[in-house]
């Protein structure tokens, strides 16, 4: 990375910018932008692509199929790097997978405790991973909170009817 001196072009006033715009661009003593301040406050244009990516894409245009075929061929001949590359592209790491848990009917907030117990047992048995169970437990907690609120609302409605309130 090239360091710029204080008299480098990057510190010279930009003729296309007004004094206020130039003052807004704050740099430290090394000529670097101060954290939180950039020379382009609007940021990179949406949809713009990296120059290296564009150059690589231009090289591969029309040759992509041949490159993939060659990588598969090398993988089949025992090239471990090519094999790993092909497998990573054909079978990416699964981030989520459907899981099946035997949970009770969840009609009341008190039913959630049994569901939590079963989820923990599934982790202990190796049927689901701890990370998967953590997601299920968060869902169960959200459901429990919603059921508690609903049960509270039903109690209030019941008292309102007893007291004759609309």
ABEGO torsion letter per residue (X at the ends): XBBBBAABAAABBBAABBAAAAAABBBBAAGBBBBGBBABAAEBBBGBBBAAAAAAAAAABGAAAAAAAAAAAAAAAGBAAAAAAAAAAABBBBABBBBBBBBBBBABAAAAAAAAAAAAAAAAAGABBAAAAAAAAAAAAAAAAAAAAAAAAAAAAAAAAAAGBX
